[in-house]
Amino acid sequence: MRVEEQRAPYDGRPVRAPARWTAGRVLALRASLGMSQASFARLLGVRQQTVSEWETGRYRPRGASVRVLEMIAEEPARYEAGPRGKEGP
């Protein structure tokens, strides 16, 4: 049987990615970097309120924000806050 024949037919519903970026995971990443919500928001290119809403579970990251979070999580040392509270890029 060919691979194409093994797939279920598309039913028209949107395909959703797994809920990888939960509130706890966003908070844990930010905390591990030693960043405030405001500095983390600047790094991601979003508002501080958006980071807060992700961390409280009101909303979940999506689109380009998901990709940026994944990039940061892959190499967190590049983004960690510097010594004596001086925050990184």
N, CA, C and O of each residue as an XYZ file, in Angstrom:
356
protein
N       0.839     -1.178      0.000
C       0.000      0.000      0.000
C       0.890      1.249      0.000
O       1.857      1.318      0.758
N       0.573      2.215     -0.830
C       1.346      3.454     -0.918
C       1.027      4.365      0.262
O      -0.052      4.281      0.850
N       1.976      5.236      0.603
C       1.812      6.148      1.730
C       0.579      7.014      1.545
O      -0.175      7.225      2.496
N       0.362      7.514      0.351
C      -0.789      8.377      0.086
C      -2.109      7.673      0.403
O      -3.076      8.317      0.810
N      -2.148      6.388      0.223
C      -3.368      5.632      0.462
C      -3.602      5.380      1.943
O      -4.726      5.078      2.342
N      -2.556      5.497      2.772
C      -2.671      5.235      4.196
C      -3.188      6.442      4.975
O      -3.672      6.278      6.095
N      -3.102      7.603      4.435
C      -3.514      8.825      5.127
C      -5.030      8.950      5.173
O      -5.741      8.566      4.244
N      -5.494      9.498      6.279
C      -6.924      9.772      6.394
C      -7.269     10.958      5.500
O      -6.449     11.862      5.345
N      -8.439     10.976      4.921
C      -8.815     12.115      4.074
C      -8.952     13.390      4.904
O      -9.346     13.344      6.070
N      -8.628     14.511      4.301
C      -8.741     15.813      4.959
C     -10.208     16.158      5.106
O     -10.968     16.100      4.139
N     -10.608     16.518      6.321
C     -12.024     16.775      6.582
C     -12.402     18.244      6.576
O     -13.546     18.583      6.876
N     -11.462     19.129      6.241
C     -11.767     20.552      6.147
C     -11.531     21.342      7.415
O     -11.571     22.572      7.385
N     -11.285     20.669      8.535
C     -11.019     21.380      9.785
C      -9.581     21.878      9.808
O      -8.704     21.239      9.226
N      -9.316     23.013     10.472
C      -7.947     23.521     10.558
C      -7.048     22.517     11.273
O      -7.450     21.883     12.248
N      -5.848     22.390     10.777
C      -4.867     21.516     11.412
C      -4.157     22.338     12.478
O      -3.593     23.391     12.182
N      -4.183     21.865     13.696
C      -3.573     22.606     14.802
C      -2.291     21.926     15.236
O      -2.207     20.702     15.335
N      -1.302     22.753     15.489
C      -0.039     22.246     16.009
C      -0.230     21.841     17.465
O      -1.130     22.344     18.137
N       0.608     20.937     17.953
C       0.501     20.569     19.369
C       0.692     21.791     20.257
O       1.401     22.726     19.886
N       0.072     21.786     21.408
C       0.145     22.917     22.346
C       1.490     22.886     23.064
O       1.552     22.605     24.261
N       2.543     23.169     22.348
C       3.895     23.097     22.885
C       4.196     24.257     23.827
O       4.861     24.059     24.843
N       3.734     25.438     23.522
C       4.058     26.618     24.323
C       2.937     26.929     25.298
O       2.093     27.792     25.055
N       2.952     26.211     26.398
C       1.989     26.426     27.471
C       2.423     27.627     28.307
O       3.542     28.122     28.167
N       1.529     28.088     29.173
C       1.846     29.211     30.054
C       3.086     28.911     30.891
O       3.975     29.753     31.017
N       3.141     27.727     31.452
C       4.273     27.355     32.282
C       5.584     27.295     31.532
O       6.633     27.647     32.072
N       5.529     26.855     30.303
C       6.763     26.749     29.510
C       7.285     28.128     29.126
O       8.494     28.358     29.160
N       6.398     29.046     28.765
C       6.824     30.417     28.444
C       7.454     31.045     29.681
O       8.528     31.640     29.599
N       6.792     30.914     30.823
C       7.308     31.474     32.069
C       8.660     30.866     32.431
O       9.576     31.583     32.835
N       8.786     29.549     32.289
C      10.040     28.875     32.627
C      11.185     29.342     31.722
O      12.308     29.527     32.192
N      10.911     29.532     30.444
C      11.950     29.997     29.533
C      12.398     31.402     29.914
O      13.596     31.676     29.997
N      11.444     32.283     30.144
C      11.789     33.663     30.515
C      12.579     33.687     31.814
O      13.587     34.386     31.921
N      12.123     32.920     32.805
C      12.800     32.889     34.103
C      14.211     32.320     33.976
O      15.136     32.797     34.633
N      14.374     31.308     33.140
C      15.700     30.709     32.969
C      16.688     31.685     32.326
O      17.900     31.558     32.499
N      16.161     32.649     31.591
C      16.998     33.663     30.960
C      17.291     34.824     31.907
O      18.151     35.658     31.622
N      16.578     34.879     33.032
C      16.768     35.958     33.985
C      16.239     37.283     33.487
O      16.792     38.335     33.807
N      15.167     37.243     32.700
C      14.611     38.462     32.099
C      13.278     38.835     32.722
O      12.519     37.980     33.179
N      13.016     40.128     32.728
C      11.699     40.622     33.103
C      10.743     40.366     31.934
O      11.176     40.063     30.822
N       9.455     40.489     32.197
C       8.493     40.361     31.098
C       8.756     41.415     30.032
O       8.656     41.131     28.839
N       9.090     42.625     30.454
C       9.312     43.713     29.499
C      10.509     43.426     28.588
O      10.429     43.633     27.377
N      11.606     42.955     29.160
C      12.780     42.689     28.326
C      12.559     41.471     27.433
O      13.022     41.441     26.293
N      11.858     40.477     27.947
C      11.539     39.298     27.144
C      10.633     39.692     25.980
O      10.797     39.204     24.861
N       9.685     40.572     26.251
C       8.786     41.059     25.200
C       9.576     41.788     24.108
O       9.320     41.592     22.920
N      10.533     42.628     24.512
C      11.367     43.325     23.520
C      12.144     42.334     22.662
O      12.244     42.500     21.446
N      12.692     41.308     23.297
C      13.433     40.280     22.568
C      12.552     39.594     21.531
O      12.996     39.300     20.422
N      11.307     39.343     21.902
C      10.372     38.649     21.014
C       9.680     39.567     20.009
O       9.112     39.102     19.021
N       9.731     40.870     20.267
C       9.047     41.805     19.379
C       7.553     41.869     19.622
O       6.769     42.108     18.704
N       7.162     41.650     20.889
C       5.749     41.738     21.261
C       5.622     42.688     22.445
O       6.625     43.157     22.981
N       4.385     42.971     22.852
C       4.148     43.833     24.007
C       4.344     43.044     25.298
O       4.202     41.821     25.315
N       4.670     43.749     26.373
C       4.802     43.109     27.683
C       3.484     42.459     28.080
O       3.478     41.385     28.681
N       2.385     43.093     27.754
C       1.067     42.546     28.071
C       0.863     41.187     27.396
O       0.238     40.292     27.965
N       1.389     41.042     26.190
C       1.270     39.772     25.472
C       1.995     38.667     26.234
O       1.457     37.573     26.403
N       3.210     38.949     26.695
C       3.960     37.967     27.479
C       3.173     37.611     28.740
O       3.076     36.439     29.102
N       2.622     38.603     29.399
C       1.823     38.369     30.597
C       0.627     37.462     30.288
O       0.330     36.545     31.054
N      -0.043     37.711     29.193
C      -1.208     36.904     28.813
C      -0.807     35.471     28.465
O      -1.559     34.536     28.740
N       0.359     35.291     27.868
C       0.853     33.930     27.616
C       1.124     33.224     28.930
O       0.760     32.061     29.105
N       1.769     33.934     29.860
C       2.178     33.318     31.120
C       1.012     33.026     32.055
O       1.127     32.169     32.931
N      -0.081     33.706     31.890
C      -1.268     33.429     32.706
C      -2.206     32.441     32.023
O      -3.198     32.014     32.612
N      -1.897     32.083     30.796
C      -2.723     31.130     30.065
C      -3.912     31.746     29.362
O      -4.743     31.026     28.808
N      -4.010     33.059     29.374
C      -5.131     33.713     28.688
C      -5.056     33.474     27.185
O      -6.069     33.209     26.537
N      -3.853     33.570     26.642
C      -3.612     33.286     25.229
C      -2.373     32.424     25.101
O      -1.586     32.315     26.042
N      -2.200     31.815     23.951
C      -0.996     31.039     23.661
C      -0.254     31.695     22.506
O      -0.867     32.298     21.625
N       1.061     31.574     22.517
C       1.832     32.110     21.388
C       1.419     31.409     20.101
O       1.022     30.244     20.104
N       1.524     32.150     19.003
C       1.217     31.567     17.695
C       2.049     32.254     16.626
O       2.674     33.284     16.876
N       2.050     31.690     15.463
C       2.733     32.274     14.311
C       4.221     32.463     14.533
O       4.913     31.573     15.027
N       4.697     33.636     14.161
C       6.121     33.945     14.240
C       6.626     33.911     15.681
O       7.791     33.591     15.917
N       5.774     34.232     16.634
C       6.192     34.201     18.041
C       6.598     32.793     18.462
O       7.546     32.627     19.229
N       5.900     31.792     17.975
C       6.244     30.403     18.285
C       7.636     30.094     17.759
O       8.444     29.482     18.457
N       7.918     30.510     16.540
C       9.225     30.227     15.958
C      10.335     30.936     16.724
O      11.395     30.351     16.948
N      10.113     32.176     17.128
C      11.136     32.909     17.891
C      11.342     32.236     19.249
O      12.483     32.093     19.690
N      10.279     31.824     19.915
C      10.415     31.107     21.183
C      11.231     29.836     20.998
O      12.080     29.514     21.830
N      10.981     29.119     19.922
C      11.727     27.886     19.651
C      13.207     28.180     19.411
O      14.070     27.436     19.878
N      13.500     29.251     18.694
C      14.893     29.623     18.447
C      15.603     29.964     19.757
O      16.744     29.558     19.976
N      14.926     30.706     20.620
C      15.510     31.078     21.911
C      15.716     29.828     22.761
O      16.756     29.684     23.402
N      14.743     28.929     22.773
C      14.840     27.713     23.576
C      15.964     26.802     23.080
O      16.561     26.072     23.871
N      16.256     26.839     21.783
C      17.324     26.009     21.223
C      18.705     26.490     21.664
O      19.605     25.672     21.851
N      18.891     27.804     21.834
C      20.175     28.374     22.233
C      19.984     29.453     23.299
O      20.274     30.624     23.055
N      19.502     29.066     24.468
C      19.188     30.079     25.489
C      20.397     30.894     25.948
O      20.242     32.053     26.332
N      21.577     30.320     25.916
C      22.772     31.046     26.384
C      23.011     32.328     25.587
O      23.602     33.275     26.106
N      22.567     32.367     24.357
C      22.733     33.567     23.528
C      21.891     34.730     24.019
O      22.160     35.884     23.684
N      20.868     34.427     24.814
C      19.892     35.456     25.184
C      19.822     35.732     26.682
O      19.055     36.595     27.109
N      20.597     35.025     27.480
C      20.520     35.188     28.931
C      20.879     36.603     29.356
O      21.677     37.286     28.714
N      20.262     37.023     30.463
C      20.586     38.324     31.045
C      22.026     38.278     31.530
O      22.502     37.248     32.007
N      22.709     39.401     31.403
C      24.108     39.466     31.804
C      24.268     39.558     33.318
O      23.279     39.516     34.048
N      25.515     39.683     33.797
C      25.760     39.767     35.224
C      25.203     41.044     35.844
O      24.987     42.041     35.154
N      24.978     41.000     37.141
C      24.477     42.133     37.924
C      23.183     42.712     37.372
O      22.966     43.923     37.422
N      22.316     41.836     36.842
C      21.013     42.286     36.398
C      21.010     43.004     35.063
O      19.960     43.447     34.598
N      22.175     43.123     34.442
C      22.208     43.764     33.123
C      21.698     42.759     32.112
O      22.279     41.687     31.946
N      20.619     43.102     31.439
C      19.979     42.143     30.555
C      20.610     42.159     29.179
O      21.115     43.178     28.708
N      20.562     40.958     28.531
C      21.141     40.769     27.209
C      20.355     41.466     26.122
O      19.529     42.335     26.403
N      20.615     41.080     24.851
C      19.986     41.754     23.710
C      18.490     41.759     23.722
O      17.867     42.300     22.808
